[in-house]
Amino acid sequence: MRVKMEEEDVGGNPTHKPLNKKVVVMLYKALAASDGDAVSKLVTSNDDLEWRYHGPPQCQYMMWALTSHHRPEDRKFRFKPRRITAFRDRVIVEGWDGLDAYWVHVWTLKMDGSRPVIAEFREYFNTWLTMIVRSYGKEVRVWQSEPRLHRNRSLPDIILAI
């Protein structure tokens, strides 16, 4: 898995950013290997996982993978992270597959005893994303989609304020 791991400090919160990134990378590896046991150790229980989705209803591939509610045609879709960035308790993952599929995942991690687990998941499919944070009365952009292959496409753009 070839991934651009961004190491810049885009957040001042003293959370476990390197460990959070590691958990998310481990999740994608476990999903690629269809290792449900490993996935369940990285994600809070499905009943407690908070999930939000924006995109075509037929493209909720990650949620179907996390809950094992695949349709046969869904198993063909593979997430290939291209860029991973940590900000405070969140890890943002961006990827694409050709010109038809562009996605951004925002994972929020919380501590479960001494280990971080994924507690919230936001999936944006064929949607540009800009993440901002309010700081001292100003809005600061901390992350923005980099859809190199998709610049000539018209997709909705969402702002996620944290």
C-alpha positions as CSV (number, residue, x, y, z in Angstrom):
1,M,0.0,0.0,0.0
2,R,1.6,3.2,-1.2
3,V,0.4,6.2,0.9
4,K,1.5,9.7,1.4
5,M,1.8,10.1,5.1
6,E,1.7,13.8,6.0
7,E,3.7,14.5,9.1
8,E,3.2,18.2,9.5
9,D,1.6,19.3,12.7
10,V,-1.7,20.8,11.5
11,G,-3.2,20.6,15.0
12,G,-2.1,21.8,18.4
13,N,-4.0,19.2,20.4
14,P,-1.5,16.9,22.2
15,T,-3.4,13.7,21.0
16,H,-1.7,10.5,19.8
17,K,-1.6,11.5,16.2
18,P,1.1,9.0,15.1
19,L,-0.7,6.2,16.9
20,N,-4.1,7.3,15.5
21,K,-2.6,7.2,11.9
22,K,-1.2,3.7,12.7
23,V,-4.6,2.5,13.8
24,V,-6.3,3.8,10.6
25,V,-3.6,2.3,8.3
26,M,-4.0,-1.0,10.2
27,L,-7.8,-0.8,9.5
28,Y,-7.3,-0.4,5.7
29,K,-4.8,-3.4,5.7
30,A,-7.3,-5.5,7.7
31,L,-10.1,-4.6,5.3
32,A,-7.9,-5.4,2.3
33,A,-7.2,-8.8,3.8
34,S,-10.8,-9.4,4.8
35,D,-9.7,-9.8,8.4
36,G,-12.9,-9.1,10.3
37,D,-11.3,-10.0,13.7
38,A,-8.6,-7.3,13.2
39,V,-11.2,-4.8,12.1
40,S,-13.4,-5.4,15.2
41,K,-10.4,-4.7,17.4
42,L,-9.8,-1.3,15.8
43,V,-13.4,0.0,15.7
44,T,-15.8,0.5,18.6
45,S,-18.8,-1.8,18.4
46,N,-21.0,-1.2,15.4
47,D,-23.8,-0.2,17.7
48,D,-21.7,2.6,19.1
49,L,-20.0,3.7,15.8
50,E,-21.3,7.1,14.8
51,W,-21.5,7.3,11.0
52,R,-22.3,9.9,8.4
53,Y,-22.3,9.6,4.6
54,H,-22.5,12.0,1.7
55,G,-22.6,10.7,-1.8
56,P,-24.6,8.4,-4.1
57,P,-26.6,5.9,-2.0
58,Q,-25.2,2.9,-3.9
59,C,-21.6,3.8,-3.0
60,Q,-21.5,3.4,0.8
61,Y,-18.7,0.8,0.4
62,M,-16.9,1.5,3.6
63,M,-19.9,1.2,5.9
64,W,-20.9,-2.0,4.1
65,A,-17.3,-3.3,4.6
66,L,-17.4,-2.4,8.3
67,T,-20.8,-4.1,8.9
68,S,-20.2,-7.0,6.6
69,H,-23.3,-6.2,4.6
70,H,-21.8,-6.5,1.2
71,R,-23.6,-7.1,-2.0
72,P,-21.5,-9.3,-4.3
73,E,-20.7,-6.4,-6.6
74,D,-19.5,-4.3,-3.6
75,R,-16.6,-6.7,-2.9
76,K,-14.9,-5.6,-6.1
77,F,-14.4,-2.1,-4.7
78,R,-11.1,-1.7,-2.9
79,F,-10.0,1.3,-0.9
80,K,-6.5,2.4,-1.8
81,P,-5.5,5.3,0.4
82,R,-3.4,8.0,-1.4
83,R,-3.0,10.5,1.4
84,I,-3.4,10.2,5.2
85,T,-3.3,13.2,7.5
86,A,-3.9,13.4,11.3
87,F,-5.4,16.4,13.0
88,R,-6.1,16.2,16.7
89,D,-8.3,13.1,17.3
90,R,-9.1,12.8,13.6
91,V,-7.4,11.0,10.7
92,I,-8.4,12.0,7.2
93,V,-7.9,9.5,4.3
94,E,-8.2,10.4,0.7
95,G,-8.2,8.1,-2.3
96,W,-9.5,7.5,-5.8
97,D,-9.9,4.7,-8.3
98,G,-9.7,6.1,-11.8
99,L,-12.0,8.8,-12.8
100,D,-15.2,7.3,-11.4
101,A,-14.5,7.0,-7.7
102,Y,-13.1,9.7,-5.5
103,W,-13.5,9.4,-1.7
104,V,-12.5,11.0,1.6
105,H,-12.9,9.3,5.0
106,V,-12.7,11.2,8.3
107,W,-12.1,8.9,11.2
108,T,-12.4,10.1,14.8
109,L,-10.6,8.1,17.4
110,K,-11.1,7.9,21.2
111,M,-9.2,6.2,23.9
112,D,-10.5,2.8,25.1
113,G,-8.4,2.2,28.1
114,S,-4.8,2.5,26.8
115,R,-5.5,2.1,23.1
116,P,-7.2,4.3,20.5
117,V,-10.3,2.9,18.7
118,I,-12.3,4.4,15.9
119,A,-15.5,5.9,17.3
120,E,-16.8,8.0,14.5
121,F,-16.7,7.7,10.7
122,R,-17.6,10.2,8.0
123,E,-17.6,9.0,4.4
124,Y,-17.6,11.4,1.4
125,F,-17.9,9.8,-2.0
126,N,-17.4,11.8,-5.2
127,T,-17.5,14.9,-3.0
128,W,-14.7,17.5,-2.4
129,L,-14.0,18.2,1.3
130,T,-12.6,21.2,3.1
131,M,-12.0,20.9,6.9
132,I,-11.9,24.1,8.9
133,V,-11.5,24.8,12.6
134,R,-12.4,28.0,14.4
135,S,-9.6,29.5,16.3
136,Y,-9.7,32.8,18.1
137,G,-12.7,34.0,16.1
138,K,-11.2,33.0,12.8
139,E,-11.8,30.1,10.5
140,V,-8.7,28.2,9.6
141,R,-8.5,25.7,6.8
142,V,-6.7,22.6,8.1
143,W,-7.3,20.2,5.2
144,Q,-8.6,20.3,1.7
145,S,-9.2,17.6,-1.0
146,E,-6.4,17.2,-3.6
147,P,-8.2,15.5,-6.4
148,R,-5.4,15.7,-9.0
149,L,-7.1,13.3,-11.4
150,H,-10.6,14.9,-10.9
151,R,-9.9,18.6,-11.5
152,N,-12.2,18.8,-14.5
153,R,-15.1,17.1,-12.8
154,S,-18.0,18.9,-11.2
155,L,-18.6,17.4,-7.7
156,P,-20.3,18.9,-4.7
157,D,-18.0,20.6,-2.1
158,I,-18.6,20.2,1.6
159,I,-17.1,22.2,4.5
160,L,-16.6,20.2,7.7
161,A,-16.3,22.5,10.6
162,I,-14.7,21.0,13.7
